[in-house]
Amino acid sequence: MIQKPIKLFYWPSLQGRGEFVRLVLEYNNIPYEDVCRDKAKGVKPLLNILESSKTIFAPPILQIGELFLNQTPNILQYLGKILNFSGGSEANQRECHSIQLSIADFTSEIHNLHHPISSSLYYEDQIVEAILATNTFFENRFDKWFQFFERAIGNNPYITGSVLTYVDLSLFQIWAGMIHAYPNRMKERRIHFPKMDSLYFRVKEDEKLRTYLNSTRRIPFNEHGIFRYYPKLDGESQIS
Ligand SMILES: N[C@@H](CCC(=O)N[C@@H](CS)C(=O)NCC(=O)O)C(=O)O
């Protein structure tokens, strides 16, 4: 177990990429401070790091004692190793990291569906492009991504076999996100991805996570994060 104090620096009002890290800490019952969610501190400590760090461009950031980690797959790879949460063998650890990097690519692709022009503009300023991007994603990319993730799960309960890893938590998170953001589209599609669906339920109902998922520490999905529900992007009338 980790003996040093652990601090997570992430935007306080959204799950975002911080959630991939939170899920690992919560599942393993690791005490940590979610620094910016402390209203007295706010985002100041995070901004201080971003303004002064040579290596860190964006959160999530995990501080373990004196060590500062960033880039989500990098953080998870580290936690996977010290918590023995990446399937044990070197080969499994490498496999976890590789799939997690693809999950990071997927996450960026999903974010860009509602912000296809720039993340510095509002969604409302790029709706037409967002509709086009989202329709195209569901026509050409959705199946490709989830066929890949289903292949990665294979015939096992979890990605590396019978033991849950950090990658399984991330797969749960992206499937939960897709169900939140695209309820209509997902209704038709999820039945074609039974391995994703059963992994999702297996993780959701796991006792080690249930308390967290039902707690106020789990920020509900909302329209500030990566997986946003915009009816127009979910195939509702796209004219107006
Ligand atoms: N590749 C990085 C991406 C980090 C990232 O884009 N963080 C977002 C929040 S989820 C952010 O705050 N970005 C600020 C920016 O891009 O200016 C990772 O996987 O951690």
Ligand as a Chemical Component Dictionary entry (heavy atoms), coordinates in Angstrom:
data_LIG
# 
_chem_comp.id                   LIG 
_chem_comp.type                 NON-POLYMER 
_chem_comp.pdbx_formal_charge   0 
_chem_comp.three_letter_code    LIG 
# 
loop_
_chem_comp_atom.comp_id 
_chem_comp_atom.atom_id 
_chem_comp_atom.alt_atom_id 
_chem_comp_atom.type_symbol 
_chem_comp_atom.charge 
_chem_comp_atom.model_Cartn_x 
_chem_comp_atom.model_Cartn_y 
_chem_comp_atom.model_Cartn_z 
_chem_comp_atom.pdbx_ordinal 
LIG N1  N1  N 0 -3.106 13.805 -22.688 1  
LIG C1  C1  C 0 -3.526 14.392 -21.439 2  
LIG C2  C2  C 0 -4.646 15.357 -21.723 3  
LIG C3  C3  C 0 -4.911 16.283 -20.564 4  
LIG C4  C4  C 0 -6.057 17.222 -20.843 5  
LIG O1  O1  O 0 -6.395 17.509 -21.999 6  
LIG N2  N2  N 0 -6.666 17.720 -19.779 7  
LIG C5  C5  C 0 -7.812 18.601 -19.920 8  
LIG C6  C6  C 0 -8.861 18.291 -18.886 9  
LIG S1  S1  S 0 -9.451 16.636 -19.056 10 
LIG C7  C7  C 0 -7.372 20.042 -19.721 11 
LIG O2  O2  O 0 -7.487 20.607 -18.650 12 
LIG N3  N3  N 0 -6.853 20.643 -20.793 13 
LIG C8  C8  C 0 -6.446 22.012 -20.771 14 
LIG C9  C9  C 0 -5.967 22.456 -22.122 15 
LIG O3  O3  O 0 -5.884 21.622 -23.037 16 
LIG O4  O4  O 0 -5.680 23.637 -22.262 17 
LIG C10 C10 C 0 -3.955 13.282 -20.464 18 
LIG O5  O5  O 0 -4.287 12.178 -20.919 19 
LIG O6  O6  O 0 -3.938 13.500 -19.245 20 
# 
loop_
_chem_comp_bond.comp_id 
_chem_comp_bond.atom_id_1 
_chem_comp_bond.atom_id_2 
_chem_comp_bond.value_order 
_chem_comp_bond.pdbx_ordinal 
LIG N1  C1  SING 1  
LIG C1  C2  SING 2  
LIG C1  C10 SING 3  
LIG C2  C3  SING 4  
LIG C3  C4  SING 5  
LIG C4  O1  DOUB 6  
LIG C4  N2  SING 7  
LIG N2  C5  SING 8  
LIG C5  C6  SING 9  
LIG C5  C7  SING 10 
LIG C6  S1  SING 11 
LIG C7  O2  DOUB 12 
LIG C7  N3  SING 13 
LIG N3  C8  SING 14 
LIG C8  C9  SING 15 
LIG C9  O3  DOUB 16 
LIG C9  O4  SING 17 
LIG C10 O5  DOUB 18 
LIG C10 O6  SING 19 
# 
